Amino acid sequence: MNKKLIALAVAGACFAPTVMAQTANPVTLYGRIYLTVEDVKADGGTAPLSHRIRMEDQASYLGVRGTEDLGGGLKAFFQLETAFNPEGSSGTFANRNSGVGLQGGWGSVILGRWDTPMKVTQTAVDPWGDLTPGDITGAALDQGNFSRRQSNMIQYWSPDWSGITLRVGYVPNEGKVDATATTVGVDPSLTSISLAYNKGPLYIAYAYEEHKGTIATSGAAGTNAGKEEGNALAARFTMGKFRLSGHYGEYKKPNSAKDKSYMVGFDWNFAGKHVLLGSYQNAEVGTPDCDMYSVGYRYDFSKRTFFIASYTEVDNAPGMNCNFGTASTGGTGGELQNFAVGVRHIF
């Protein structure tokens, strides 16, 4: 009996430091479940869709994150976040914002898969939040092409300097393909930079992003594929329980007219738990353009749970490809309608 007690005591002594280290720097489990039931249809365009009822996931996810105090004001941190579909099949592990980094008084450096600085600062003014039918990516941000979560990314995030923050992200050219006598070489990379001011009632942000080696171009063997670049401005002003927001961007790519798009929106919290939301988006590529209208009502049961009802309409000129912010419907040039009701819960 004594031998068993001694063995247990020795085992406890060996495992105790590990347990203490984990409890001193806890790991947090978090997530979101967000589903809507939608009435949709698409008239005209390249892929009309007859009226139907469907259920859609609105970016549900499960994540785990944690930190470790390394001393001297330095911390290590990590996050692994995975999208999953509560009404269907799930996706790949850690396919959302996931990475590992170091943080100090000088700011943070993180390596992994993460939202670009342009995406973070520009979608911050979207009254609809993350991936809903009325989302800002339906028409703006080059119809979502400049709202990216990028793999193999190195990012620097500055500390808060009296409301001013800087973010810089770079994806190196590990996908480089050398030219041959008969093929064009490709040297892909991505650079994204943002500068934001967020203090009191005002938020304003500028972002620049460049995608090299992502656009096919004709040319002699040995030349790289073309590049595309975007410049964007976002702003939000809060007046009591009313917030007015706006976004404007211009995006250039080879062999194409410049894409100009904007969004204006609002959200108004009234009578405690009731919120009205709305936005208008427009995008123009040369002559063809699109208009996107969204209105909605939200009831906040708590800070973690809400009910939402929304209506979104997209009117495309022939050749334009604006669509719902999630679960694209129909093809280019169509007129789309979406009425959705849903529930979101975060934990």
C-alpha positions in Angstrom: 0.0 0.0 0.0 2.8 2.4 1.0 4.5 1.7 -2.4 1.4 2.7 -4.3 1.1 5.9 -2.3 4.8 6.8 -2.9 4.3 6.1 -6.7 1.3 8.4 -6.7 3.2 11.1 -4.9 6.1 11.0 -7.4 3.7 11.1 -10.3 1.9 14.1 -8.8 5.2 15.9 -8.4 6.1 15.3 -12.1 2.7 16.4 -13.5 2.1 19.4 -11.2 4.4 21.9 -13.0 2.6 21.2 -16.3 -0.8 21.6 -14.8 0.3 24.8 -13.1 1.6 26.2 -16.3 -1.7 25.6 -18.1 -3.8 27.2 -15.4 -1.5 30.2 -15.1 -2.0 30.9 -18.8 -5.5 29.6 -19.6 -6.7 28.5 -23.0 -10.1 29.9 -24.0 -12.7 28.0 -26.1 -15.0 30.3 -28.0 -17.4 30.2 -31.0 -20.4 31.4 -32.9 -23.5 29.6 -34.3 -25.4 31.7 -36.9 -28.1 30.3 -39.2 -30.7 31.9 -41.4 -33.7 30.6 -43.3 -34.0 32.5 -46.6 -36.5 33.0 -49.3 -34.5 33.7 -52.5 -34.8 34.0 -56.3 -32.8 35.3 -59.2 -34.4 36.7 -62.4 -32.5 37.1 -65.7 -28.8 37.0 -66.0 -26.6 34.1 -66.9 -28.1 31.7 -64.3 -31.7 32.5 -63.2 -32.9 30.7 -60.1 -36.6 30.0 -59.4 -38.1 31.0 -56.1 -37.1 28.7 -53.2 -36.6 28.4 -49.4 -33.2 27.5 -48.0 -31.2 27.4 -44.8 -27.8 29.0 -44.8 -24.8 29.2 -42.4 -23.6 32.7 -41.7 -20.0 32.0 -40.8 -20.4 29.8 -37.8 -17.1 28.9 -36.2 -15.3 27.3 -33.2 -12.0 28.5 -31.9 -9.4 28.1 -29.2 -6.9 30.8 -28.2 -4.4 31.4 -25.4 -1.4 33.3 -24.2 1.8 32.7 -22.2 3.6 35.4 -20.2 7.3 35.1 -21.2 8.5 37.8 -18.8 9.9 41.3 -19.4 6.6 42.5 -21.0 6.7 39.8 -23.7 3.9 37.4 -24.4 3.4 34.5 -26.8 -0.1 34.0 -28.2 -1.9 31.6 -30.5 -5.3 31.1 -32.1 -6.9 28.2 -34.0 -10.3 29.0 -35.5 -12.4 26.6 -37.6 -15.5 27.3 -39.7 -18.2 24.7 -39.5 -21.7 24.4 -40.9 -24.3 23.5 -38.3 -26.9 22.6 -41.0 -24.6 20.6 -43.2 -21.0 19.4 -43.5 -18.1 21.0 -41.8 -14.9 22.4 -43.2 -11.1 22.1 -42.8 -9.6 22.5 -39.3 -8.2 26.0 -38.6 -9.4 27.4 -41.9 -10.3 30.8 -40.3 -8.0 33.2 -38.4 -5.3 30.9 -37.1 -1.7 31.6 -36.2 1.0 32.1 -33.6 2.9 35.3 -32.5 4.7 37.4 -30.0 3.4 40.6 -28.4 5.1 43.4 -26.5 5.1 47.1 -25.9 6.2 47.5 -29.5 3.2 45.7 -30.9 2.5 42.2 -32.2 3.9 40.0 -34.9 1.9 37.0 -36.1 2.5 34.2 -38.6 -0.3 32.1 -40.1 -3.7 32.5 -41.9 -5.4 35.7 -41.1 -7.6 38.5 -42.4 -5.6 41.1 -44.3 -5.3 44.7 -42.9 -7.6 45.9 -45.7 -10.3 43.4 -44.8 -10.1 44.2 -41.1 -10.3 48.0 -41.4 -12.8 48.2 -44.2 -15.4 45.6 -43.1 -15.3 47.2 -39.6 -17.9 49.8 -40.8 -20.3 47.2 -42.2 -23.6 47.4 -40.2 -24.3 43.7 -41.1 -21.2 42.3 -39.5 -19.6 39.2 -40.9 -21.0 37.4 -43.9 -24.8 38.0 -44.2 -26.9 38.6 -47.4 -26.3 42.4 -47.1 -22.6 42.1 -46.3 -20.3 44.8 -47.7 -18.6 42.3 -50.0 -21.7 41.9 -52.1 -20.9 44.9 -54.3 -18.0 46.8 -52.6 -14.3 45.8 -52.1 -14.2 44.6 -55.7 -17.2 42.3 -55.0 -15.2 40.8 -52.1 -12.0 40.2 -54.0 -10.2 42.7 -51.7 -11.7 41.2 -48.5 -9.3 38.3 -48.0 -8.3 35.8 -45.3 -4.8 35.0 -46.5 -2.7 31.9 -45.9 1.1 32.1 -45.3 0.9 35.6 -44.0 3.3 37.6 -41.9 1.7 40.5 -40.1 2.7 43.4 -37.8 0.1 45.1 -35.6 1.2 48.3 -33.9 0.1 49.2 -30.3 -2.6 51.8 -29.9 -1.0 55.3 -30.2 -3.8 57.6 -28.9 -6.4 55.9 -31.1 -4.1 55.4 -34.1 -3.1 51.9 -35.2 -1.0 50.5 -38.1 -1.2 47.1 -39.6 1.2 45.6 -42.2 0.8 42.2 -43.9 2.9 40.4 -46.4 2.5 37.0 -48.1 5.9 35.8 -49.6 6.3 34.3 -53.0 6.4 30.6 -52.0 4.1 29.9 -55.0 6.7 31.2 -57.5 6.8 29.4 -60.9 9.8 30.0 -63.1 9.3 30.8 -66.7 10.2 28.3 -69.5 10.7 28.7 -73.2 6.9 28.2 -73.7 5.3 29.4 -70.4 5.0 32.7 -68.6 6.6 32.8 -65.2 4.6 33.7 -62.1 6.0 35.5 -59.0 3.0 35.8 -56.6 2.9 37.9 -53.4 0.5 40.0 -51.4 1.0 43.2 -49.5 -1.6 44.9 -47.4 -1.3 48.0 -45.3 -3.8 49.9 -43.2 -3.8 53.0 -40.9 -6.8 53.6 -38.7 -8.0 56.1 -36.1 -10.6 55.0 -33.6 -11.3 57.2 -30.6 -14.5 58.6 -29.2 -17.3 58.7 -31.7 -15.1 58.6 -34.8 -13.5 55.7 -36.7 -11.7 56.4 -40.0 -9.3 54.0 -41.9 -7.3 53.9 -45.1 -6.0 50.7 -46.6 -3.8 49.7 -49.6 -3.5 46.2 -51.0 -1.5 44.7 -53.9 -1.9 41.2 -55.3 1.1 40.3 -57.6 1.1 37.4 -59.9 -2.7 36.8 -59.6 -4.0 38.1 -63.0 -3.3 36.3 -66.2 -1.8 38.5 -68.9 -0.4 37.8 -72.3 3.3 38.5 -73.0 6.7 37.0 -73.8 8.0 34.0 -71.9 9.8 35.1 -68.7 7.3 37.9 -67.8 5.3 37.7 -64.6 1.5 37.5 -64.5 -0.2 40.8 -63.9 -0.9 42.5 -60.6 -4.0 44.1 -59.2 -4.2 46.8 -56.5 -6.8 48.6 -54.4 -7.2 51.8 -52.3 -10.0 52.1 -49.8 -11.4 54.5 -47.2 -13.8 53.6 -44.4 -15.5 55.8 -41.8 -18.0 55.5 -39.0 -19.5 58.2 -36.7 -21.5 57.4 -33.6 -24.2 59.7 -32.3 -25.7 58.3 -29.1 -27.3 55.0 -30.2 -27.2 55.9 -33.9 -24.2 55.0 -36.1 -23.6 56.2 -39.7 -21.0 54.4 -41.7 -19.4 54.6 -45.2 -16.8 53.1 -47.5 -15.3 53.9 -50.8 -12.7 52.0 -52.9 -11.0 51.9 -56.2 -9.4 48.7 -57.7 -7.2 48.4 -60.8 -6.2 45.3 -62.7 -4.7 44.7 -66.2 -7.0 44.6 -69.2 -10.0 45.8 -67.3 -11.7 49.1 -66.4 -11.2 50.4 -62.9 -13.7 49.1 -60.3 -15.2 51.9 -58.2 -17.5 51.0 -55.4 -19.0 52.5 -52.3 -21.3 51.6 -49.3 -23.3 53.8 -47.0 -25.1 52.3 -44.0 -26.5 52.8 -40.5 -27.6 51.0 -37.4 -29.9 52.5 -34.8 -30.5 51.0 -31.4 -33.8 52.1 -30.0 -36.0 51.1 -27.1 -33.3 49.1 -25.5 -33.0 45.8 -27.4 -34.4 46.8 -30.8 -32.0 47.7 -33.7 -32.8 48.9 -37.2 -30.1 48.4 -39.9 -29.7 49.4 -43.5 -27.2 49.9 -46.3 -26.9 50.8 -49.9 -24.0 49.7 -52.2 -23.0 50.6 -55.7 -20.2 49.2 -57.9 -19.2 50.4 -61.4 -16.7 48.8 -63.7 -16.5 51.0 -66.7 -20.1 51.4 -68.0 -22.0 48.5 -66.3 -22.9 48.9 -62.7 -25.0 47.4 -59.9 -27.1 48.6 -57.0 -27.6 46.7 -53.7 -30.2 47.6 -51.1 -30.5 46.0 -47.6 -32.8 46.7 -44.7 -33.3 44.8 -41.5 -34.4 44.5 -37.9 -32.5 42.9 -35.0 -33.7 42.0 -31.5 -30.9 41.6 -29.0 -32.0 39.1 -26.4 -28.5 39.6 -24.8 -25.0 40.5 -25.7 -24.6 36.9 -26.9 -27.8 36.1 -28.7 -30.0 38.0 -31.2 -32.8 37.4 -33.7 -32.5 39.1 -37.2 -34.8 39.6 -40.2 -33.5 41.3 -43.4 -34.3 42.0 -47.0 -31.7 42.3 -49.7 -32.1 43.2 -53.4 -29.3 43.3 -56.0 -29.9 44.8 -59.4 -27.1 44.1 -61.9 -26.6 45.6 -65.3 -25.6 43.1 -68.0 -22.1 41.8 -67.3 -22.0 42.9 -63.6 -21.5 40.2 -60.9 -22.7 41.8 -57.7 -24.4 39.3 -55.4 -25.4 38.5 -51.8 -22.7 38.8 -49.2 -22.9 35.1 -48.6 -24.3 32.1 -50.5 -24.1 33.6 -54.0 -27.3 33.1 -56.1 -27.7 33.2 -59.9 -25.0 34.4 -62.3 -23.9 37.8 -63.7 -26.4 40.4 -64.9 -29.3 39.1 -62.7 -31.8 40.7 -60.4 -31.7 39.0 -57.0 -33.9 39.0 -54.0 -33.4 37.6 -50.5 -35.6 37.7 -47.4 -33.9 36.1 -44.4 -34.7 35.4 -40.7 -32.2 33.9 -38.3 -30.6 33.5 -34.9 -27.0 34.1 -33.8 -25.5 32.9 -30.6 -21.9 33.4 -29.5 -20.0 31.7 -26.6 
